Structures are given as structure tokens and as C-alpha cells.
Amino acid sequence: MKLLDRVHSPVDLRKLAPEELPRLADELREEIVRCVSQTGGHFSSNLGSVELTIALHYLFDTPSDLLVWDVGHQTYPHKILTGRRDRMGSLRQYGGLSGFCLRSESEYDVLAAGHASTSISAALGLALARDLRKESHQVVAIIGDGSMTAGMAFEAMNQAGHLGTKMIVVLNDNSMSISPSVGALTKYLNELMAGRHYSKLKDEVKKVLHRIPGIGDPMLEVAKGLEEGIRQVFTPGSLFEEMGFRYLGPVNGHSVPALLEIFGEAKTIDGPVLIHAITQKGKGYKYAEEEPVEYHGPSPFDPVAGIQKKSAAAPTYTSIFGNALVRLAENDPRIVAITASMPDGTGLVPFSEKFPERFLNTGIAEQHSVTLAGGLALGGSRPVVAIYSTFLQRGFDQIFHDVCLMDLPVVFAMDRGGIAGNDGWTHHGLFDYAYFRIFPNTIVMAPKDENELQHMLATALAQDHPAALRYPRGNGIGVPMDAEMRQLPIGKAEVLRRGGHGLVWAIGSSVHPTAEAVERLAKEGIEVTLVNARFVKPLDRELLRSQVAALGAGARLATVEEHVVSGGFGSAVGEALAELELAGVSLLHVGVPDRFVPHGSQEVLRKTLGLDAESLYFRLRSFFAQRAGERERRDRGRQSNRSLA
Ligand SMILES: Cc1ncc(C[n+]2csc(CCOP(=O)(O)OP(=O)(O)O)c2C)c(N)n1
């Protein structure tokens, strides 16, 4: 019988002997390979966190002691050990287990996350609340070296070190973010790792001194007094110690005995402690060890051959963006590309290879990326900030203060706009029209397909204002690509079909499903005009005004977008109608309702939200049918009047 079969909760885990834990780690790894090869999901980070997870649940009294996982993408071992093993097959699917921590899923999930670098702040808050309530449980934040590069992590350390609050931070250092970690902190951590012999030497000295009867123990006391000095020599100016944390490590993050020892020591320290655990991303699975980036978040794969099952559909929006940017940068030396730790995800790898001197990877530092772009624009560059829509939310004030206020020509390329799919509620890009369109000077646009995306990028780079360009996750539609990129007239919409029964204005990824729905309506005699708005801002008010006026009293107008209804594209249309004093228009805003959207495939979620072609057809039909009926009756009436005359 597998050890894993006996572990249904951390209580069962704690019944195992310490010597059994490495075997449990092997079984856990096998289980992760088995599950993720079927469902897809985060992979190499989970293989790297196996021993850490076992040791944490073994030594800490969870759930009374609190484990605060950063991001939560590395918590599959935690899920399996906390009673969710039998549901791992439903991972990231609609109604199934989340790919991150979710409070509603388990009492062991302390913090909901998905965005990086929040764990130390949250853990400090939990520790301070504990102290105010005179409780005594442990609070442990587990954060990766990539996530540690964010300003937020340092803001939290800065305060925790100052307050001296009892808490433990486990730094899970695999020298990787999704791609290799970058920056001065990474260099510093590598140096600490290289100073590994310090801990070994300390242990050796301790052992020798213990063995000298009578003299050894007093000398050990002296040595302890010297320890701070020695530490300074071997880990000069330890950043964490200077910030008020006790630094323990580096420790081998794949050695359960070493981890148990160091966690045991950390528990007794009355103040903030940082444990530096060295791990390997993809540990134990050959292909992931060799290609940790490729295996960060694979789609389902063959576990034996290690081959991911990729679809042979049209190129992704991401790759169309990346290639278009390279082509534009060939002719414009001012173009600089910025990614916050995600060169692969944002499609910037070709750019980074072709123009290394114009490529900046800031680490998980979205806020900094925005202001950095502002500075570059002030200096005469044309920065393109490529950040997923959801992560760019981090840079909201910087967008306002450091770009839009000065009307600087920064292009924001927001991938994963709309429903992001299986990563769920932390990852959908459903708020970006709203958080951009409120700022003066700013252009906000979304392409209906991949061909329009390349033209919009060229358009954004050819003008002198902040421009936000949002496009969806996944494959393009497969439309033919124009060989030459061209500039689109700013603020001008595109009329895709004409009809007298009403108006449908759609934007971005909603245009194609809406077109399908509208075609179906036409077959039933409901003829509506379909507009691809292209721009949320500036909105094509002139077209709007003329179309509404042409329809006359009782005009019906539906807007369709993959964005929350509040503050989005439809709201912009509604505001424009009010400002133009076009009263009496019946409006239908189709979009995402006022609730957070869970995880599931894009297809399933769109259906659930009524944003797929089929649902749109029904919604638009019930909205327009009445008007079409009125028209028909009127026309018939006119005809019979004529025949009577
Ligand atoms: C604010 C934010 N930006 C970007 C991401 C995307 N992201 C998810 S995991 C990850 C890498 C995290 O690296 P690290 O913390 O070192 O964990 P590892 O996967 O290496 O264990 C990134 C960049 C995110 N989740 N949140």
C-alpha cells in the first residue's frame, strides 16, 4: 500500500515516521505527474515544492498554524495532503478544484491568491491580528524568489522587520520565476547560495566542540556569541538580517530531514525569521528539469514521452503581437519592450533575441514597469509595456500618475483580456476598459481578430498618446493576415453589416460570436446593423449619432463585450448617448455581470456567461424581435393602405 493512501489529512501525515517522509515525497511527485499530465496546469513549481510542503504540514500544526502560500500555483502537493487528492482530476475545470488556493475549498487555504507577492503582507497582518488577540499560533508565508522581486514583498519585509513580529517566511528559491529570475536580488540570492558552506562549517564546528568534554560546551557558548560576526563574514551584509529578519539557511529544500530541523529551529525564534530553501523547479521529472519554462504551465501531456498535446489551430494572439512588434521595431529604433517577468507568456522572446538592448525584464514588478515606461517615453523612447490585463491592475496609479497625466506615448499591450479560462477569477482580464477609459488623453482599443491586432499595434505606436490595446488569450480566428501593417483611423468604428431593425455594437473578441448570432437573426428576418467598435475611447460618436438618428424613435441598441458591464464599453456607449442627448433609445448591455467569474475553460465560461454565439443569438433575438415585429406590422399596414388606395 502506498503511504499516500494512508494520508487523507495532515493529521495522518503526522502519524508517519520521519524516515517515511522521503518515500511519501516520491509518491506525491508521481501523483502530480499523473494528475497534471491529464488536466494540464502548473507543473514544475509543484514538483519543486513537494518536500517543503510535507515538512511544513509535518512540523506545523495546520490548520491552527497558518500556511500562507504566495500565488498558490505551487500548492498541488498541499491540496493532495489536505484531503483533496480524489478531486485532483477536476483541477482547473468548471466546478472543479481551483489551480490556486481558495478559501471556500479548504480550511487549510488561508489566503486566496493568484497574483504574486502578497503572502508576506497577508502573513504579517495575520500575525499582528494573532498578537492582538493574544493567541499563539505560527504564521508562515511561503514565497518564491521570483515573487520576492516585487516591491510589495519588500514593503512587507520592511515593516515586519521593523515591528519584530513573530512570523516565518520560507523563501523557496529555485532561481526561476516563470523564466529565469532576473535582477540584483537574484544575484544576491545566488551569492548566498554559493555561501552554503557557511552552514555546513557551522555544523561541523558545533559537532567537534560538543565532543570536547568540559571545554567544548563553554566554547560553544562563545562560538554562539561569535556567530553573528561569522555570519557577516560568510554572508556579508545579509540583506534580510539588515531588514530585521533572522536569516536561516541556505537549506536543501529537497531534504526533508534538513527542512524539519530548520523549521523546528525557526519555530522557537521570537521574531521574524527568513528560511532560505534551495529547490529545483521540475525536480524529479526529467523533461521538466530540462525545460522548466516549457513545463511551468503545460497543457495535458504524455507523461512517458513528455510531449505536450498542442492544438494545430491558428497562431495565438500572443505570437501575432510578438512578431508584429519585432517588425515594427526593425523600422523604429525608439521602440523598447518591457515585460514584468513574463517574456514567454507575452510573446516577447523573439523581440528579446533580436533587440536585447531594447528589451527589459523587470521581474514581477508591474508598477515599476509602468513608471519605467513613463521615464523611457519622457526620454524619447517608444515603450511597449506587455503585461497581462489582470496583472496590469497592479499599475493603476502609475498608469494615471506616471503616464496618462503627462500624456506620454506609452503603449500597453494587454494579453489575456477577457475570459482567461482555467486560471480563474484572479486571472480574467475583465476590468481593463474600465480602468483605462476613465483617464483623459488615453486611447483604448481591442481588435476583432489577429489581423486587426497587428494594425492596432502599428496604430498605437504611430501616435503620441497613451494607448491601451487588449486582446484575448488563445488562438486567433484564422483570418488571412495582411502582409503590410497599416494605421487605422483613431476613434473610427467599422460597420460590418446593415439592417433596419436595430443596432449591435460589439468590441474585441465579442465581434465574431456576435456576427454569427446576427447572421442567424437575419435568416429569421431580423435585420440589424452590426458595428465593430474597435475603440472604446475615443468612441465613434459621429457614427453612433447618425445610426441612432436613422432608426428614429424607439431605436434599439445592444452592446456586446467580454468585460464587466459596469464601467465598460457598453457604459461608454450609454454615456455617449446621454451626452449626445439621444433620448428614447432602448439599450441592452451584454457583458459580464457584477460577480467574480470562477475557473473553467474559456468555452464553458463564455457559455455560462451568455457570451458565446448561441447564447448571444437568443439574447439578441428576444431584444430585437419585438422591434422587428413592430416594423413588420407597420410595413404591412403601409402596404395594405397603399393597396386600398
Ligand atoms: C502580479 C503577478 N504577476 C505575474 C504573475 C505570473 N506568475 C505566476 S507564477 C510566476 C512565477 C513566480 O515565481 P516564483 O515566485 O519564484 O515561484 P516558482 O514558480 O519559481 O516556484 C509568475 C510571474 C502573477 N501570478 N502575479
The ligand as an SDF file (V2000), in Angstrom:
LIG
                    3D

 26 27  0  0  0  0  0  0  0  0999 V2000
    1.3800   40.1320  -10.0430 C   0  0  0  0  0  0  0  0  0  0  0  0
    1.6870   38.8990  -10.8360 C   0  0  0  0  0  0  0  0  0  0  0  0
    2.4820   38.9980  -11.9280 N   0  0  0  0  0  0  0  0  0  0  0  0
    2.7710   37.8970  -12.6520 C   0  0  0  0  0  0  0  0  0  0  0  0
    2.2760   36.6790  -12.2980 C   0  0  0  0  0  0  0  0  0  0  0  0
    2.5150   35.4450  -13.1740 C   0  0  0  0  0  0  0  0  0  0  0  0
    3.3070   34.4270  -12.4480 N   0  0  0  0  0  0  0  0  0  0  0  0
    2.7310   33.3430  -11.9020 C   0  0  0  0  0  0  0  0  0  0  0  0
    3.8220   32.3550  -11.1540 S   0  0  0  0  0  0  0  0  0  0  0  0
    5.0880   33.3580  -11.5870 C   0  0  0  0  0  0  0  0  0  0  0  0
    6.4790   32.9960  -11.2140 C   0  0  0  0  0  0  0  0  0  0  0  0
    6.6570   33.0020   -9.7700 C   0  0  0  0  0  0  0  0  0  0  0  0
    7.9760   32.6640   -9.4960 O   0  0  0  0  0  0  0  0  0  0  0  0
    8.3620   32.1890   -8.0720 P   0  0  0  0  0  0  0  0  0  0  0  0
    7.6730   33.0190   -7.0620 O   0  0  0  0  0  0  0  0  0  0  0  0
    9.8360   32.1310   -7.9970 O   0  0  0  0  0  0  0  0  0  0  0  0
    7.7350   30.7420   -7.9730 O   0  0  0  0  0  0  0  0  0  0  0  0
    8.1900   29.4010   -8.7320 P   0  0  0  0  0  0  0  0  0  0  0  0
    7.1500   29.1630   -9.7740 O   0  0  0  0  0  0  0  0  0  0  0  0
    9.5450   29.5960   -9.2830 O   0  0  0  0  0  0  0  0  0  0  0  0
    8.1570   28.3530   -7.6820 O   0  0  0  0  0  0  0  0  0  0  0  0
    4.6510   34.4570  -12.3060 C   0  0  0  0  0  0  0  0  0  0  0  0
    5.4980   35.5170  -12.8570 C   0  0  0  0  0  0  0  0  0  0  0  0
    1.4530   36.6210  -11.1630 C   0  0  0  0  0  0  0  0  0  0  0  0
    0.9030   35.4730  -10.7580 N   0  0  0  0  0  0  0  0  0  0  0  0
    1.1830   37.7360  -10.4550 N   0  0  0  0  0  0  0  0  0  0  0  0
  1  2  1  0
  2  3  1  0
  2 26  2  0
  3  4  2  0
  4  5  1  0
  5  6  1  0
  5 24  2  0
  6  7  1  0
  7  8  2  0
  7 22  1  0
  8  9  1  0
  9 10  1  0
 10 11  1  0
 10 22  2  0
 11 12  1  0
 12 13  1  0
 13 14  1  0
 14 15  2  0
 14 16  1  0
 14 17  1  0
 17 18  1  0
 18 19  2  0
 18 20  1  0
 18 21  1  0
 22 23  1  0
 24 25  1  0
 24 26  1  0
M  CHG  1   7   1
M  END
$$$$
